[in-house]
Amino acid sequence: MRTFYYLSSCDTCRRILSNLSLDASIALVDIKKTPLDEVALQELHQRSGNYEALINKRAQLFKQRDLKNKSLSEVDFKALLLEHYTFLKRPVLLYDDQLFVGNSASTLAAAKAFLDGQ
């Protein structure tokens, strides 16, 4: 599976999208228009090893609900990811068995190096 999950209204996601060499084999999925479903989330979970790695802890909803100060389980993280698109750390590039989550400089450099080597 080759998918790039992003938010089209996010300047950072748009900038990253323009900087990565994504070929036609990679499906672009705007998570606001097409939220994660159980199947897609399970695929991401298998690659990441846990749901917490996929959570955007800087999301407004995360802060509004004061979730930082609560003890959340994997079940809680999964429910949040299925509940609202904003809880997904973005962008997410799933390329076969490779997974790149988030917009940190190191993650983006690794994704770019991986794609340029393909």
The first five atom37 places (N, CA, C, CB, O) and aatype in JSON, in Angstrom:
{
  "aatype": [12, 1, 16, 13, 18, 18, 10, 15, 15, 4, 3, 16, 4, 1, 1, 9, 10, 15, 2, 10, 15, 10, 3, 0, 15, 9, 0, 10, 19, 3, 9, 11, 11, 16, 14, 10, 3, 6, 19, 0, 10, 5, 6, 10, 8, 5, 1, 15, 7, 2, 18, 6, 0, 10, 9, 2, 11, 1, 0, 5, 10, 13, 11, 5, 1, 3, 10, 11, 2, 11, 15, 10, 15, 6, 19, 3, 13, 11, 0, 10, 10, 10, 6, 8, 18, 16, 13, 10, 11, 1, 14, 19, 10, 10, 18, 3, 3, 5, 10, 13, 19, 7, 2, 15, 0, 15, 16, 10, 0, 0, 0, 11, 0, 13, 10, 3, 7, 5],
  "atom_mask": [
    [1, 1, 1, 1, 1],
    [1, 1, 1, 1, 1],
    [1, 1, 1, 1, 1],
    [1, 1, 1, 1, 1],
    [1, 1, 1, 1, 1],
    [1, 1, 1, 1, 1],
    [1, 1, 1, 1, 1],
    [1, 1, 1, 1, 1],
    [1, 1, 1, 1, 1],
    [1, 1, 1, 1, 1],
    [1, 1, 1, 1, 1],
    [1, 1, 1, 1, 1],
    [1, 1, 1, 1, 1],
    [1, 1, 1, 1, 1],
    [1, 1, 1, 1, 1],
    [1, 1, 1, 1, 1],
    [1, 1, 1, 1, 1],
    [1, 1, 1, 1, 1],
    [1, 1, 1, 1, 1],
    [1, 1, 1, 1, 1],
    [1, 1, 1, 1, 1],
    [1, 1, 1, 1, 1],
    [1, 1, 1, 1, 1],
    [1, 1, 1, 1, 1],
    [1, 1, 1, 1, 1],
    [1, 1, 1, 1, 1],
    [1, 1, 1, 1, 1],
    [1, 1, 1, 1, 1],
    [1, 1, 1, 1, 1],
    [1, 1, 1, 1, 1],
    [1, 1, 1, 1, 1],
    [1, 1, 1, 1, 1],
    [1, 1, 1, 1, 1],
    [1, 1, 1, 1, 1],
    [1, 1, 1, 1, 1],
    [1, 1, 1, 1, 1],
    [1, 1, 1, 1, 1],
    [1, 1, 1, 1, 1],
    [1, 1, 1, 1, 1],
    [1, 1, 1, 1, 1],
    [1, 1, 1, 1, 1],
    [1, 1, 1, 1, 1],
    [1, 1, 1, 1, 1],
    [1, 1, 1, 1, 1],
    [1, 1, 1, 1, 1],
    [1, 1, 1, 1, 1],
    [1, 1, 1, 1, 1],
    [1, 1, 1, 1, 1],
    [1, 1, 1, 0, 1],
    [1, 1, 1, 1, 1],
    [1, 1, 1, 1, 1],
    [1, 1, 1, 1, 1],
    [1, 1, 1, 1, 1],
    [1, 1, 1, 1, 1],
    [1, 1, 1, 1, 1],
    [1, 1, 1, 1, 1],
    [1, 1, 1, 1, 1],
    [1, 1, 1, 1, 1],
    [1, 1, 1, 1, 1],
    [1, 1, 1, 1, 1],
    [1, 1, 1, 1, 1],
    [1, 1, 1, 1, 1],
    [1, 1, 1, 1, 1],
    [1, 1, 1, 1, 1],
    [1, 1, 1, 1, 1],
    [1, 1, 1, 1, 1],
    [1, 1, 1, 1, 1],
    [1, 1, 1, 1, 1],
    [1, 1, 1, 1, 1],
    [1, 1, 1, 1, 1],
    [1, 1, 1, 1, 1],
    [1, 1, 1, 1, 1],
    [1, 1, 1, 1, 1],
    [1, 1, 1, 1, 1],
    [1, 1, 1, 1, 1],
    [1, 1, 1, 1, 1],
    [1, 1, 1, 1, 1],
    [1, 1, 1, 1, 1],
    [1, 1, 1, 1, 1],
    [1, 1, 1, 1, 1],
    [1, 1, 1, 1, 1],
    [1, 1, 1, 1, 1],
    [1, 1, 1, 1, 1],
    [1, 1, 1, 1, 1],
    [1, 1, 1, 1, 1],
    [1, 1, 1, 1, 1],
    [1, 1, 1, 1, 1],
    [1, 1, 1, 1, 1],
    [1, 1, 1, 1, 1],
    [1, 1, 1, 1, 1],
    [1, 1, 1, 1, 1],
    [1, 1, 1, 1, 1],
    [1, 1, 1, 1, 1],
    [1, 1, 1, 1, 1],
    [1, 1, 1, 1, 1],
    [1, 1, 1, 1, 1],
    [1, 1, 1, 1, 1],
    [1, 1, 1, 1, 1],
    [1, 1, 1, 1, 1],
    [1, 1, 1, 1, 1],
    [1, 1, 1, 1, 1],
    [1, 1, 1, 0, 1],
    [1, 1, 1, 1, 1],
    [1, 1, 1, 1, 1],
    [1, 1, 1, 1, 1],
    [1, 1, 1, 1, 1],
    [1, 1, 1, 1, 1],
    [1, 1, 1, 1, 1],
    [1, 1, 1, 1, 1],
    [1, 1, 1, 1, 1],
    [1, 1, 1, 1, 1],
    [1, 1, 1, 1, 1],
    [1, 1, 1, 1, 1],
    [1, 1, 1, 1, 1],
    [1, 1, 1, 1, 1],
    [1, 1, 1, 1, 1],
    [1, 1, 1, 0, 1],
    [1, 1, 1, 1, 1]
  ],
  "atom_positions": [
    [[0.85, -1.17, 0.0], [0.0, 0.0, 0.0], [0.9, 1.24, 0.0], [-0.97, 0.0, 1.22], [1.87, 1.31, 0.75]],
    [[0.56, 2.19, -0.84], [1.32, 3.43, -0.94], [0.34, 4.6, -0.83], [2.14, 3.5, -2.29], [-0.45, 4.86, -1.73]],
    [[0.43, 5.27, 0.3], [-0.54, 6.34, 0.58], [0.15, 7.49, 1.3], [-1.71, 5.8, 1.43], [1.01, 7.28, 2.15]],
    [[-0.23, 8.69, 0.93], [0.23, 9.9, 1.61], [-0.99, 10.56, 2.22], [0.98, 10.88, 0.61], [-1.85, 11.09, 1.51]],
    [[-1.08, 10.53, 3.56], [-2.17, 11.15, 4.28], [-1.75, 12.56, 4.67], [-2.57, 10.31, 5.54], [-0.69, 12.76, 5.26]],
    [[-2.6, 13.52, 4.34], [-2.27, 14.91, 4.62], [-3.56, 15.7, 4.82], [-1.42, 15.53, 3.48], [-4.66, 15.18, 4.66]],
    [[-3.41, 16.96, 5.17], [-4.55, 17.86, 5.32], [-4.35, 18.99, 4.32], [-4.68, 18.41, 6.8], [-3.4, 19.75, 4.43]],
    [[-5.24, 19.09, 3.35], [-5.06, 20.05, 2.26], [-5.1, 21.51, 2.73], [-6.13, 19.83, 1.21], [-4.58, 22.39, 2.05]],
    [[-5.72, 21.76, 3.86], [-5.79, 23.14, 4.38], [-4.58, 23.5, 5.25], [-7.07, 23.32, 5.17], [-4.51, 24.61, 5.77]],
    [[-3.66, 22.57, 5.41], [-2.47, 22.77, 6.26], [-1.31, 23.24, 5.4], [-2.1, 21.46, 7.03], [-0.88, 22.54, 4.48]],
    [[-0.79, 24.43, 5.7], [0.35, 24.97, 4.94], [1.56, 24.05, 5.02], [0.72, 26.36, 5.46], [2.24, 23.84, 4.02]],
    [[1.82, 23.5, 6.19], [2.97, 22.61, 6.36], [2.83, 21.37, 5.49], [3.11, 22.21, 7.83], [3.78, 20.96, 4.83]],
    [[1.64, 20.77, 5.48], [1.42, 19.59, 4.64], [1.6, 19.93, 3.16], [0.01, 19.02, 4.88], [2.19, 19.15, 2.41]],
    [[1.08, 21.07, 2.75], [1.21, 21.46, 1.34], [2.68, 21.69, 0.97], [0.39, 22.74, 1.06], [3.12, 21.3, -0.11]],
    [[3.43, 22.32, 1.87], [4.86, 22.56, 1.63], [5.6, 21.23, 1.51], [5.47, 23.43, 2.76], [6.4, 21.04, 0.59]],
    [[5.32, 20.31, 2.42], [5.97, 19.0, 2.4], [5.59, 18.24, 1.13], [5.58, 18.18, 3.66], [6.45, 17.62, 0.5]],
    [[4.34, 18.29, 0.77], [3.86, 17.61, -0.44], [4.61, 18.11, -1.67], [2.34, 17.84, -0.62], [4.97, 17.33, -2.55]],
    [[4.86, 19.4, -1.73], [5.56, 19.96, -2.88], [7.06, 19.62, -2.87], [5.38, 21.47, -2.93], [7.71, 19.64, -3.91]],
    [[7.61, 19.3, -1.7], [9.04, 19.0, -1.58], [9.37, 17.52, -1.75], [9.55, 19.46, -0.25], [10.52, 17.16, -1.99]],
    [[8.37, 16.65, -1.63], [8.61, 15.22, -1.78], [8.34, 14.78, -3.22], [7.73, 14.42, -0.81], [7.47, 15.32, -3.89]],
    [[9.1, 13.82, -3.66], [8.93, 13.27, -5.01], [7.95, 12.1, -4.94], [10.29, 12.82, -5.61], [8.36, 10.94, -4.89]],
    [[6.66, 12.43, -4.95], [5.64, 11.39, -4.87], [5.22, 11.01, -6.28], [4.42, 11.86, -4.03], [4.73, 11.85, -7.03]],
    [[5.4, 9.75, -6.63], [5.02, 9.32, -7.97], [3.54, 8.92, -8.0], [5.9, 8.15, -8.42], [2.85, 8.94, -6.98]],
    [[3.08, 8.55, -9.17], [1.67, 8.24, -9.38], [1.21, 6.99, -8.63], [1.4, 8.06, -10.85], [0.01, 6.76, -8.5]],
    [[2.15, 6.18, -8.14], [1.76, 4.97, -7.41], [1.31, 5.27, -5.98], [2.93, 3.98, -7.38], [0.79, 4.39, -5.29]],
    [[1.5, 6.51, -5.54], [1.16, 6.91, -4.17], [-0.17, 7.66, -4.18], [2.28, 7.79, -3.54], [-0.29, 8.71, -4.8]],
    [[-1.15, 7.1, -3.5], [-2.47, 7.75, -3.42], [-2.4, 8.9, -2.42], [-3.58, 6.73, -3.0], [-1.86, 8.75, -1.33]],
    [[-2.93, 10.05, -2.81], [-3.01, 11.21, -1.93], [-4.37, 11.21, -1.25], [-2.77, 12.54, -2.72], [-5.4, 11.2, -1.92]],
    [[-4.37, 11.22, 0.09], [-5.62, 11.16, 0.84], [-5.7, 12.37, 1.77], [-5.72, 9.83, 1.66], [-4.93, 12.49, 2.72]],
    [[-6.64, 13.25, 1.47], [-6.91, 14.39, 2.34], [-7.76, 13.87, 3.5], [-7.64, 15.57, 1.56], [-8.92, 13.49, 3.3]],
    [[-7.2, 13.86, 4.7], [-7.88, 13.22, 5.83], [-9.13, 13.96, 6.28], [-6.93, 13.11, 6.98], [-9.94, 13.39, 7.01]],
    [[-9.3, 15.19, 5.87], [-10.53, 15.91, 6.21], [-11.67, 15.43, 5.31], [-10.34, 17.45, 6.08], [-12.8, 15.26, 5.76]],
    [[-11.36, 15.2, 4.05], [-12.37, 14.74, 3.09], [-12.6, 13.24, 3.2], [-11.95, 15.1, 1.67], [-13.72, 12.76, 2.99]],
    [[-11.54, 12.5, 3.52], [-11.61, 11.05, 3.64], [-10.95, 10.64, 4.95], [-10.93, 10.34, 2.43], [-9.78, 10.25, 4.96]],
    [[-11.69, 10.72, 6.06], [-11.11, 10.37, 7.36], [-10.66, 8.91, 7.4], [-12.11, 10.63, 8.48], [-11.14, 8.07, 6.64]],
    [[-9.73, 8.64, 8.31], [-9.26, 7.27, 8.48], [-10.41, 6.34, 8.86], [-8.15, 7.2, 9.54], [-11.26, 6.69, 9.68]],
    [[-10.41, 5.18, 8.26], [-11.37, 4.16, 8.67], [-10.6, 3.08, 9.42], [-12.14, 3.57, 7.44], [-9.38, 3.14, 9.55]],
    [[-11.32, 2.11, 9.89], [-10.73, 1.04, 10.7], [-9.62, 0.3, 9.95], [-11.8, 0.06, 11.13], [-8.59, -0.03, 10.53]],
    [[-9.84, 0.03, 8.67], [-8.87, -0.72, 7.87], [-7.58, 0.07, 7.67], [-9.47, -1.09, 6.5], [-6.49, -0.46, 7.86]],
    [[-7.71, 1.34, 7.3], [-6.53, 2.19, 7.09], [-5.77, 2.37, 8.39], [-6.95, 3.56, 6.51], [-4.54, 2.32, 8.42]],
    [[-6.5, 2.58, 9.47], [-5.86, 2.78, 10.77], [-5.13, 1.51, 11.21], [-6.9, 3.19, 11.83], [-4.04, 1.59, 11.78]],
    [[-5.7, 0.37, 10.96], [-5.05, -0.89, 11.31], [-3.74, -1.06, 10.55], [-5.99, -2.08, 11.02], [-2.75, -1.53, 11.11]],
    [[-3.74, -0.67, 9.29], [-2.51, -0.74, 8.48], [-1.43, 0.16, 9.07], [-2.81, -0.34, 7.0], [-0.27, -0.24, 9.18]],
    [[-1.79, 1.37, 9.45], [-0.83, 2.29, 10.06], [-0.33, 1.76, 11.4], [-1.46, 3.69, 10.25], [0.85, 1.88, 11.73]],
    [[-1.24, 1.17, 12.15], [-0.88, 0.62, 13.45], [0.12, -0.53, 13.3], [-2.14, 0.13, 14.19], [1.07, -0.62, 14.07]],
    [[-0.1, -1.39, 12.32], [0.83, -2.5, 12.1], [2.23, -2.0, 11.8], [0.34, -3.37, 10.94], [3.21, -2.61, 12.23]],
    [[2.34, -0.91, 11.08], [3.66, -0.36, 10.71], [4.3, 0.43, 11.85], [3.53, 0.53, 9.48], [5.51, 0.38, 12.03]],
    [[3.49, 1.15, 12.61], [4.03, 2.02, 13.67], [4.27, 1.26, 14.97], [3.09, 3.18, 13.93], [5.14, 1.64, 15.76]],
    [[3.51, 0.21, 15.2], [3.66, -0.56, 16.43], [2.73, -0.14, 17.54], [0.0, 0.0, 0.0], [2.48, -0.91, 18.46]],
    [[2.22, 1.09, 17.48], [1.24, 1.53, 18.47], [0.47, 2.75, 17.95], [1.93, 1.87, 19.81], [0.91, 3.43, 17.03]],
    [[-0.67, 2.99, 18.55], [-1.51, 4.1, 18.12], [-0.97, 5.44, 18.61], [-2.93, 3.91, 18.64], [-1.15, 6.46, 17.94]],
    [[-0.31, 5.44, 19.74], [0.19, 6.7, 20.29], [1.17, 7.39, 19.34], [0.87, 6.44, 21.64], [1.21, 8.62, 19.28]],
    [[1.95, 6.61, 18.6], [2.91, 7.17, 17.65], [2.22, 7.94, 16.53], [3.76, 6.06, 17.05], [2.84, 8.76, 15.85]],
    [[0.93, 7.67, 16.33], [0.17, 8.32, 15.27], [-0.6, 9.55, 15.75], [-0.8, 7.33, 14.65], [-1.21, 10.26, 14.95]],
    [[-0.56, 9.81, 17.04], [-1.37, 10.88, 17.65], [-0.66, 12.23, 17.56], [-1.67, 10.55, 19.12], [0.53, 12.35, 17.86]],
    [[-1.41, 13.23, 17.13], [-0.94, 14.61, 17.1], [-1.27, 15.25, 18.45], [-1.59, 15.41, 15.91], [-2.39, 15.71, 18.67]],
    [[-0.3, 15.28, 19.33], [-0.53, 15.82, 20.66], [-0.53, 17.34, 20.68], [0.53, 15.3, 21.62], [-0.76, 17.95, 21.72]],
    [[-0.27, 17.95, 19.53], [-0.33, 19.41, 19.42], [-1.66, 19.88, 18.81], [0.83, 19.93, 18.57], [-1.87, 21.07, 18.62]],
    [[-2.54, 18.95, 18.52], [-3.85, 19.29, 17.95], [-4.67, 20.11, 18.93], [-4.62, 18.01, 17.55], [-4.6, 19.9, 20.14]],
    [[-5.45, 21.04, 18.4], [-6.29, 21.9, 19.24], [-7.25, 21.07, 20.1], [-7.08, 22.87, 18.37], [-7.42, 21.36, 21.28]],
    [[-7.86, 20.06, 19.51], [-8.79, 19.22, 20.27], [-8.09, 18.5, 21.41], [-9.48, 18.22, 19.36], [-8.66, 18.31, 22.48]],
    [[-6.86, 18.09, 21.17], [-6.08, 17.4, 22.21], [-5.88, 18.34, 23.39], [-4.71, 16.92, 21.65], [-6.0, 17.94, 24.55]],
    [[-5.57, 19.59, 23.08], [-5.35, 20.6, 24.12], [-6.67, 20.99, 24.8], [-4.67, 21.84, 23.54], [-6.74, 21.1, 26.02]],
    [[-7.7, 21.2, 23.99], [-9.0, 21.61, 24.54], [-9.55, 20.59, 25.52], [-10.0, 21.83, 23.42], [-10.17, 20.95, 26.52]],
    [[-9.33, 19.34, 25.24], [-9.83, 18.27, 26.12], [-8.86, 17.95, 27.25], [-10.1, 17.01, 25.29], [-9.1, 17.06, 28.06]],
    [[-7.76, 18.67, 27.29], [-6.74, 18.49, 28.32], [-6.29, 17.02, 28.39], [-7.26, 18.96, 29.69], [-6.15, 16.46, 29.48]],
    [[-6.08, 16.43, 27.23], [-5.7, 15.02, 27.17], [-4.24, 14.78, 27.55], [-5.95, 14.48, 25.79], [-3.85, 13.65, 27.86]],
    [[-3.44, 15.83, 27.52], [-2.04, 15.71, 27.89], [-1.89, 15.27, 29.34], [-1.31, 17.04, 27.67], [-0.94, 14.56, 29.69]],
    [[-2.81, 15.68, 30.16], [-2.74, 15.39, 31.59], [-3.53, 14.15, 32.0], [-3.23, 16.57, 32.37], [-3.74, 13.9, 33.18]],
    [[-3.98, 13.39, 31.0], [-4.74, 12.17, 31.3], [-3.92, 10.95, 30.88], [-6.12, 12.19, 30.57], [-3.11, 11.01, 29.96]],
    [[-4.16, 9.88, 31.57], [-3.5, 8.62, 31.23], [-4.35, 7.92, 30.18], [-3.31, 7.72, 32.5], [-5.44, 7.43, 30.47]],
    [[-3.84, 7.87, 28.95], [-4.59, 7.28, 27.85], [-3.99, 5.93, 27.46], [-4.6, 8.23, 26.64], [-2.77, 5.75, 27.45]],
    [[-4.87, 5.01, 27.14], [-4.44, 3.68, 26.7], [-4.42, 3.61, 25.18], [-5.39, 2.58, 27.28], [-4.83, 4.56, 24.5]],
    [[-3.94, 2.52, 24.65], [-3.95, 2.31, 23.21], [-5.38, 2.33, 22.66], [-3.27, 0.98, 22.85], [-5.62, 2.82, 21.56]],
    [[-6.32, 1.81, 23.43], [-7.73, 1.83, 23.03], [-8.21, 3.27, 22.92], [-8.6, 1.04, 24.04], [-8.94, 3.61, 21.99]],
    [[-7.8, 4.12, 23.86], [-8.18, 5.54, 23.83], [-7.59, 6.23, 22.6], [-7.72, 6.25, 25.11], [-8.28, 6.99, 21.93]],
    [[-6.31, 5.96, 22.32], [-5.66, 6.58, 21.17], [-6.34, 6.15, 19.87], [-4.16, 6.22, 21.14], [-6.54, 6.97, 18.97]],
    [[-6.69, 4.89, 19.78], [-7.36, 4.38, 18.58], [-8.71, 5.08, 18.41], [-7.56, 2.85, 18.67], [-9.06, 5.49, 17.3]],
    [[-9.45, 5.21, 19.48], [-10.76, 5.87, 19.42], [-10.62, 7.32, 18.97], [-11.46, 5.81, 20.79], [-11.42, 7.81, 18.17]],
    [[-9.62, 8.01, 19.47], [-9.39, 9.41, 19.08], [-9.08, 9.5, 17.59], [-8.24, 10.02, 19.9], [-9.6, 10.38, 16.9]],
    [[-8.23, 8.61, 17.1], [-7.87, 8.63, 15.68], [-9.07, 8.37, 14.77], [-6.79, 7.6, 15.41], [-9.15, 8.93, 13.68]],
    [[-9.98, 7.53, 15.22], [-11.17, 7.25, 14.43], [-12.23, 8.34, 14.59], [-11.76, 5.9, 14.82], [-13.09, 8.52, 13.72]],
    [[-12.16, 9.06, 15.69], [-13.17, 10.08, 15.99], [-13.03, 11.33, 15.12], [-13.08, 10.47, 17.44], [-14.01, 11.84, 14.59]],
    [[-11.79, 11.83, 14.98], [-11.6, 13.12, 14.3], [-10.25, 13.15, 13.61], [-11.72, 14.3, 15.29], [-9.24, 12.72, 14.17]],
    [[-10.23, 13.66, 12.38], [-9.01, 13.69, 11.57], [-7.88, 14.48, 12.21], [-9.32, 14.26, 10.22], [-6.71, 14.19, 11.95]],
    [[-8.2, 15.45, 13.01], [-7.16, 16.31, 13.58], [-6.23, 15.58, 14.55], [-7.79, 17.47, 14.28], [-5.15, 16.08, 14.85]],
    [[-6.65, 14.42, 15.05], [-5.81, 13.67, 15.98], [-4.67, 12.92, 15.29], [-6.66, 12.7, 16.76], [-3.75, 12.44, 15.96]],
    [[-4.71, 12.81, 13.96], [-3.64, 12.12, 13.25], [-2.46, 13.06, 13.07], [-4.13, 11.6, 11.88], [-2.6, 14.16, 12.53]],
    [[-1.29, 12.62, 13.52], [-0.06, 13.38, 13.3], [0.19, 13.33, 11.8], [1.18, 12.78, 14.12], [0.13, 12.27, 11.18]],
    [[0.47, 14.48, 11.22], [0.58, 14.53, 9.78], [1.79, 15.32, 9.32], [-0.67, 15.11, 9.18], [2.36, 16.13, 10.05]],
    [[2.16, 15.05, 8.08], [1.62, 14.07, 7.16], [2.11, 12.66, 7.49], [1.99, 14.43, 5.73], [3.01, 12.47, 8.31]],
    [[1.49, 11.7, 6.84], [1.87, 10.3, 7.0], [2.12, 9.73, 5.61], [0.77, 9.47, 7.78], [1.26, 9.81, 4.73]],
    [[3.29, 9.16, 5.44], [3.61, 8.49, 4.19], [3.76, 7.01, 4.49], [4.9, 9.08, 3.54], [4.65, 6.59, 5.24]],
    [[2.9, 6.23, 3.88], [2.99, 4.76, 3.96], [3.39, 4.28, 2.57], [1.61, 4.1, 4.43], [2.65, 4.45, 1.6]],
    [[4.57, 3.69, 2.5], [5.09, 3.22, 1.22], [5.5, 1.76, 1.41], [6.31, 4.09, 0.73], [6.57, 1.46, 1.94]],
    [[4.62, 0.87, 0.98], [4.81, -0.56, 1.18], [5.02, -0.85, 2.67], [6.03, -1.08, 0.34], [4.08, -0.72, 3.45]],
    [[6.22, -1.22, 3.08], [6.43, -1.52, 4.5], [7.12, -0.37, 5.25], [7.25, -2.79, 4.64], [7.48, -0.52, 6.42]],
    [[7.3, 0.75, 4.6], [7.93, 1.92, 5.23], [6.85, 2.9, 5.69], [8.92, 2.63, 4.25], [5.85, 3.12, 5.01]],
    [[7.07, 3.49, 6.88], [6.12, 4.45, 7.42], [6.88, 5.66, 7.94], [5.25, 3.82, 8.55], [7.83, 5.53, 8.7]],
    [[6.44, 6.84, 7.51], [7.0, 8.1, 7.96], [5.85, 8.94, 8.51], [7.76, 8.84, 6.8], [4.9, 9.25, 7.78]],
    [[5.93, 9.31, 9.79], [4.83, 9.99, 10.46], [5.31, 11.33, 11.02], [4.25, 9.12, 11.6], [6.29, 11.39, 11.76]],
    [[4.62, 12.39, 10.65], [4.9, 13.7, 11.23], [5.76, 14.57, 10.34], [0.0, 0.0, 0.0], [6.16, 14.19, 9.24]],
    [[6.04, 15.76, 10.87], [6.76, 16.75, 10.08], [8.08, 17.19, 10.69], [5.88, 17.95, 9.87], [8.57, 18.29, 10.4]],
    [[8.65, 16.36, 11.53], [9.96, 16.71, 12.09], [10.99, 16.7, 10.97], [10.37, 15.73, 13.24], [10.83, 15.99, 9.98]],
    [[12.04, 17.47, 11.14], [13.09, 17.57, 10.13], [13.71, 16.2, 9.83], [14.18, 18.54, 10.59], [13.97, 15.87, 8.67]],
    [[13.92, 15.4, 10.87], [14.54, 14.09, 10.66], [13.61, 13.14, 9.9], [14.93, 13.47, 12.0], [14.06, 12.38, 9.05]],
    [[12.32, 13.18, 10.21], [11.34, 12.34, 9.52], [11.25, 12.73, 8.05], [9.95, 12.45, 10.19], [11.22, 11.87, 7.17]],
    [[11.2, 14.03, 7.8], [11.09, 14.51, 6.41], [12.35, 14.18, 5.62], [10.84, 16.01, 6.39], [12.27, 13.81, 4.45]],
    [[13.52, 14.31, 6.24], [14.77, 13.98, 5.56], [14.81, 12.49, 5.23], [15.98, 14.38, 6.42], [15.25, 12.1, 4.15]],
    [[14.37, 11.66, 6.15], [14.35, 10.21, 5.92], [13.38, 9.85, 4.8], [13.98, 9.47, 7.21], [13.69, 9.01, 3.96]],
    [[12.2, 10.47, 4.8], [11.2, 10.2, 3.75], [11.73, 10.64, 2.4], [9.87, 10.93, 4.07], [11.58, 9.93, 1.41]],
    [[12.33, 11.81, 2.35], [12.87, 12.32, 1.09], [13.98, 11.41, 0.57], [13.41, 13.76, 1.27], [14.02, 11.08, -0.61]],
    [[14.89, 11.02, 1.46], [15.99, 10.13, 1.05], [15.44, 8.79, 0.56], [16.97, 9.9, 2.22], [15.93, 8.24, -0.43]],
    [[14.44, 8.27, 1.25], [13.83, 7.0, 0.85], [13.19, 7.13, -0.53], [12.77, 6.56, 1.88], [13.43, 6.29, -1.4]],
    [[12.39, 8.17, -0.74], [11.71, 8.34, -2.03], [12.69, 8.61, -3.16], [10.71, 9.49, -1.95], [12.52, 8.11, -4.27]],
    [[13.72, 9.39, -2.88], [14.7, 9.67, -3.93], [15.5, 8.44, -4.3], [15.64, 10.78, -3.48], [16.05, 8.36, -5.4]],
    [[15.58, 7.47, -3.39], [16.3, 6.23, -3.67], [15.47, 5.19, -4.38], [0.0, 0.0, 0.0], [15.99, 4.17, -4.83]],
    [[14.18, 5.43, -4.5], [13.29, 4.47, -5.15], [13.38, 4.57, -6.65], [11.85, 4.68, -4.72], [12.7, 3.83, -7.36]]
  ]
}
